[in-house]
Amino acid sequence: MKMVLSLPRPWWGLWSVFVPGLALLLCLALALMGCVIRKKRRTEGMYRPSEEESKQTGPRGAERPGLPLPKEERLI
């Protein structure tokens, strides 16, 4: 019968603090990143009026013939 001595592991205390701490930091970083992304989506949306207008009018330079041009604006 062999007796195995189990020596105390000094690094076990370090790992028991380090791993949960690292997990907590990761969760906080993900939460912060989510808040920043949501804020940016509110302020910097995907709506681009110039793209919407170009979809409605077609490619540039392809103007409809027959439409009268507006009057030229002049200074008084």
N, C-alpha and C positions, 0 to 999 in steps of 0.2 A: 504494500500500500504506500503510495507516494503522497507526500504532503506538499501541497503547493502553497507557497507563501504569497499572499497578495499584498503588494506594497502600496501604500497610499500614493495616489497620483496627484501631484501638486497642480498639474495643468487642468485637472477636472473642474476645479473651482473657477478657473479662468474661462473655460468653455461654457460653463453653466451661466455665466454672466454675459459673455460675448455673443453667443448665438441669439438669445432672446433680444438683446440690445440691437443687434444687427437687423433682426426681423422687424423690430419696432421702428428703426430708422427707415427701413425700406417701405413700410406701410405709410409712414409720415410723408416720405418723398412722393409716393404714388398719389396720396390724397392731395398734396400741394400741387402736383402736376395736373391733376384732374380739375382743381379749382382754377388754375391759370388757363387751362384749355377752355373751360366753360366760359370764363370771362372774355377771352379773346373771341370766342364764337359769337358772343353777344355784341361785341363792339366791331369786329371785323368779319362781317358775314360774307356769304358767297354771292350775293346779288350784285351784278354789275350791269348797270343800265346801258352802257355802250354796247355790250354784247347782245342784250335783248333787242336794242334798236337795229343792230346789224343783222340779226336773225329775221326781223320783220321786213327790212328793206332789201335784203339780198346782198350780193357782193358789191364792193365799192366800185363806183364808176358805171354801174349798170343802172342809170337813171331812166325813169319812164319817159318816153317821148310824148309830147302832147300836153304835159302839165305846164302851166304858165309859171314863169319865175316870179318870185316876190319882188315888189318894188325895192329899188336900191335905197338904203337909208342914207340920209344926208344930214350934215350938221346945219344948224340955222346960222 
